[in-house]
Structure formats: structure tokens, C-alpha cells
């Protein structure tokens, strides 16, 4: 075991992060895993409406990358759009566990009042935009968001994730190529988790690495171990800083693995025997726990306190979400056939105001 750091050394930063920030990253890793575990239990009880897409084994990708952003709650910070396995990024940006659970359970007081599920919801103030299920389309949307930042001279960055399979779509190429040509402040992270649903990565691209495709777009590219949350943070922070300085888009790749099926209904029969167990040994959460303790950034009691805090918060969120009411059926018609005039989107106002979205 590595020698313990002195009290003064503990206050010094690793990758520019303080001890408090490292524990905050650990908190968000644990929060993501615990919320998804509770959702899995609720799914088995038929309380989750629709599918459940877990990020077990990939939590470091979302948490580490979102932690590299400028996060605010007044609509002036950086903006993300999550893919289905980036719940941790939403939590880092300020989403609440109770809202996520209400969303999955289609409750009336959820973010979309029961009209959508999982991470398909938006909070402009906190800086996240709900995804569109069609693979690759959010690359086009976020390229547009990034271009608005550049046009207004705002030092803001747009970031989004996509799976290895989704990066083979035409929408991905068109959207990212536009961002590259226009030098938009966009960071795209390809999560190479070995499968596009059930299709192995080797069967949907001939490239040895997705990061190798970056020179073809004329942008910065990099690859890292997606199960090392600090390595993810450092790689993304570099790309975010480049974008903020006006150096354009970046195409990043994280090497990781999803230890559950594409969704909870997927039994993963296409996975070779022993593969899941081999990746479980590289678990990003327990790996970070060991590093925090071994390098002297935290004591085991510090981690126990974080886990206890997460357990309390998640249990409270579950109780609140389960006690929430389902929406009234007639509510489904109100935004469609209501008599009230529709709101004018901020993009069509005389003086565009993104905060009015």
C-alpha cells in the first residue's frame, strides 16, 4: 500500500481537483449506481413504465466528463445532452434523484408529467437537454447549441455522448462534420462499451480506435480508460478547455463496458462466458474507492459516510416518488388540444433569450 499523505498533501490537488471535489466525484458515482439499483427493483415490481437502461460499469464515463464542465443553475453554464447511460452526468449537472425516479415511473409531478421516461427531460437552467431516441440526432442538435455559443461570443461548451454503434449513423457524421468545419465548441464522447446492443464493435467499424477518426474531421482526438474516472475527467477537461479557448470541436473515446444488457429485458445471451466477470474486476466505483484510500485522499470512514448519505437520499427519493400520483388521463390532451395559445420559443423572439426557453 502506498504511504499515507500528510494533512498538507491531502489539500493539494490531483488533476486540479481538491480532496473535497474527489469525494464529491465519489458521491456522484455512488448516487448513480444506487439510484439505478433502486430503479431496477422498481422495474421488477412493474412500477417503472417502459424500459430501464442501466450504466452499471460505465458510471465513471458520465460522472468524470460532466465534472469537467462549468456547472451553473441560472442557464448560463455549459450544456450537456445525455445518452441513455449517462444518468451520472445529469446528477453532476444538478438533477435530483426524486425527479429521475418520478420520470421513470411516469408520475404526474415528474419532469415531463408522465409523457416521457428515463433521461428524456430537459432543464435549461441546470444545463441539460433531453435526448432524442434516434441515434446520432443529438450530435446535430448539440452542434447547433455549440454554434449559438460561438455566434454570441459566449465562452460556453456543449458536450454529448454517443455509443460506438451510434457513431456509425449518418446523423452523427453530418452533425459532427458541421461542428468541425465551423470550429464549434462541441465535445463528443464515444462510449466504446464493446457492443451496439448485441453487435460487437468489430462488426460495425473497421477502425482500430474511434479516436483515430478525429483527424478525418480535422479535430482534436483522444482516448482513455473509461473505467478510471480521473482519467476521463482529465481527458475531457483538456477538450473542454480547448473548446472554450476557441479551438473547436473534439472527438473523444472512452474504453468501457456495460455489465448489463442493452436494457433490463436483454439477457445478454450474445456475450461470451466470463466476459462480464472480467470487466467486473475493473469496476470503476470500487477502483476509485481503492485509489482514494491507497493514495491518502480519504479514509475508509470518509467513504462510509458518503455511502450512508447516498443511501439516505436515495431511500427518501424512492419514498417520495412512490407516493406521487399518476397523471390524469385527460392531461395527455392538454398540450395538444388546449385552448391556450402556444408559447413562442425563444429562438423566434425578436431578441433571443435562451433563458426563456
N, C-alpha and C positions, 0 to 999 in steps of 0.2 A: 504494500500500500504506500502511496506517495506520502511524504511528510506533510504534517498539518501546516497550514499557512498561519502567520501571525495575525493578530487583530488588524494591524495596519494593512497587511497584504490583502485581507479579505475585502477591504474597501476599494482596492484598486480594481479596475475594470478588465474584463476579458471581452474582446471584440467591442470595446466601448460600453459594455454593459456592467452595471453595478451589481452587487450582491442582491439587492432588493429586486432589481429587474430580472436576475436569473431565477429568483424564487417566484416572481410573477409569471415568467415563462412556464415554470413547472406547474404553477396553479392552472394555467390555461390548458396545458397538456392533460392534467388530471380531470379538469372540468369537461373537456371534450369527451374523454373516454367514459366518464361516469354518466354523463347525460345520454350518450349513445347506448350504454348498457341498460339504463332505465327505459329508454325508448324501445330497446329490443324486448324487454319484459312486457311492456305495454303492447307491443306488436303481437306477441304470443297470446295476449288476452283479448285480441281483436279490438283494442282501443286506439290503435294507430290507423288512420284512414289512408289507404293507398300503400305505396312501397316504403321500405326503410333501407337507406343506403348508408352503411357504416364506413368509418375511416380507420378501423382497427389496424394498427401497424403503419398508418400514414399520418398520424396526428402531427408529427414534427414538421411536415411539409407546410401545412396551413398555418400553424402557430408561428413557426420561425419566420416565414415570409411576411405575414401580416405585421409581425412585430417590428419589421424594418421600415414601416411606413410612418408618416406623420398623421397621428390619430387625433381627431377633434370631435366635438359633438355639436358644432354650430354650422355644419355644411360647408366648411372652408378647408377641410383636410384632404388627404389623399382618398382615393376611391377604389374599392375592390368589387369584383363580381365573382362569387364563389361557384365552383362546380359542386356536384353532389357530395363529394367527400371533403369539403373544406369548411365544415362547421366550426372548426377551431379558429379559422380566420374571422368568422362573424363574431365569435366571443371576444377575440382580441380587439375588434373594432367597437365593441360595446353592446352587442346583442345580449339579451337576458335569457337564461335557461328557461324560465317560465313561458316566455313568448315562443321559444322554439318548440317546447312541448305542446303548447296550445295550437301551434301551427300544424304539427304532425297529427294532432288529434282533431283537427278541423273545428276548433271551438269558436264560438261567436265573438269572444274577446281576443282572438288571436290576431296576428298582424294582417291577415287577409280575410278575416271573418269567416273562415271555413271554405273559401273559394279555391285555395291552393294548399299544397302540403310541402313538406321538407324545407329546403332553403330558397324556395321561390317567393321571397318577400324582400321589400326594399325599405331602407331608411336613409334618406338623403342627408339628414343631419349627421348621422354617425358615419356615413360614407360607404354604404354598400348598396348594390343594385342586384335585385333578384335575377337569377339566370333564366335563360330561355332553353328549353329542353333540347331543341335541335342542335346537334353537336357542331361546334365551330362558330355559331352565330354570335356568341358573346364576344368573340375576338373582334368582330366587325363593330359591335356596339361600343366596346371599350376603346377601340381605335378612335371612334367618334368622340367619346368622352375626353380622351387624351388630346385630341386636336382642339377641342374647345379650350382646354387649359392653355395650350400654346397660343391660340388666337387671342386670348385675353391677357396674355403675358403673366399668367399665374404660375407660381412655382409649385405646381401640384403634379402628382403622378397617378396614373391609372394602372392597376395590376389585376390580372386574372389568371386563372389556372385552366388547364385542359388536359385530358388524358392522352396517352400515347396514340390510341385509336382515333380520337377526335382530331388530332393534328393532321390526319390524312384527308380531311374533308376540304372541299373547295372553298367553303366559307372561311375556314382557318387561313388558307393561303391568301385569299383576296383581302381579308381584313388585316392580316399582319403585314402583307406586302405594302398596303397603303400606309400603315403606320411607319414602316421602314423608310419609304420614299419621302414622306412628309416629316421625318425625324420627330415623330410624336413621342411624348413622354409616357410610353407604354412598356410595361414589363409583363411578359407572358411566360408562365412556368408550365412546362410539360411534365406531368407526373407519370413517369415511366414505372408503372407498377406491374409490369410483365404481361398484363392481359387487357385486351379491349373486350370487355365482357368475357367471352370464353376463347377469344382468338389470341394466341401467343404473339408477342411483339414481332418476332421474326417472320411471322406470316403476313404482316401488314406494312412492313417497311424494310428496304434493303440497306438502309443506313446503319452503320455500327453504333452511332450515337445521334440522338435528336439534336444535341448541341452542335453537331457537325453541320447542320443545315443553316446555322446562323450566317456564315459567310455568303451563302447563296442569296440571302436577303440584304447583305451589306450591313449587318448589325453586330453588336456585341453578343457573344455567346459564352456560356459556361455550364459546367456540370458539377454536381456534388452528391454526396451521400445523403439521400433524403431522410434517413433514419437518425441523423445527427442534427439535432435542432439548432445547435450553434453554427454548424457548417452551413445549414440552409440560411440562417439569419445573415451570416457574413456575405454569402454569395449574392443574396437578394439586396442587401444594403448597398453593395457596390453598384449594382444595376440601378437601384433607385436614385442613388447619388448622381450617377451619370445622367439619368433622365432629367433630374432636377437642374443640372447644370446646362441643359440644352443639348446633350449629346445623343439624343434619340432613343429608339427602342432597343430592347434586349430580349433575346430568346434563351431561356434557361431550362435546364433539365435536372430533375431530381430523380435519383435511383431509389425506388422504394418498393413496397409490396402490400397488397391488400390481403389481409388474412381471413377475410370473409368473402362470400360470393359477391357478385355484382350487386345484389340486393339480398335481403333476408330469405327470399324464396329460392335463391340459387344455391344448390347443394354442392357446387364446385366439383362435380364428377370429372371434369376435364383436367384437374390439377394432379400432377404426378405424386405418388405416395412419398411422404416425407418432406415435401417442399414447404408446406405451411409450417411445420415444426422447425425446419432450418431457419426460416425467416423469423419465427417467434424468438429465437435466440438473439436476434438483432433488434428486439423490441425497442422503439425509440423512447418510451417513457422510463422503463427500468434502466435503460442505458444512461439516460440523463441523470437519474437518481444516483447511480454509481459515480458518475463524474462529479456531481455536486459534492458528494461526501468525500470521495477519494482526493479531490483537489482542494478540499478545505473550504469550499464556498458555503457549505451548510452542514449542520449536524443532523443525524437521524431524527432527532426530536423536531427539528425545523420542518422536515418533510412530513412527519406525522401530523403536525399542526395544520399544514396545508391540506393534507388528505382529509382531516377531520372537518375543516372548514368547507371543503368541496362537498363532503357527504351531507353536511347540514343544509347547504344551499340547494343541492340537487333534490334532497328529500322535500324541502319546503316548496320548491318549484313544482315537483310532481303532485303534491297535495293540492296546490292552487290550481294546477292545470286540470286535474281530475274533477275538481269541484266546479269548474267553469261549465256553462251551459252550451249546448249545441245551438247553432243558428236556427232561426225560424225559417221554414221553407220559403215563405214569401219574400224573404230578404234576398234570395237569388235573383229576383226580378228587378229590384230597386235600381241598381246602376244601369240596367238595360232599358227598362220602360218607364223609369221615373219621370215626373213632370218637371223636375228642377233642371235648369239649363246646365249643360256640361261645363266643367271647369276648363278654362283656356290654359293649355300647357305653357310653361314658362318660355319654351322655345319660340312661341308665336307672339309673345308680348312685344310692345314697341321697344322697351328697354329690357332685354333678357335678364331675368333674375333667377338664378339656379336655386335659390332658397325657397322660391315659391312653388317648386315642383311638387 
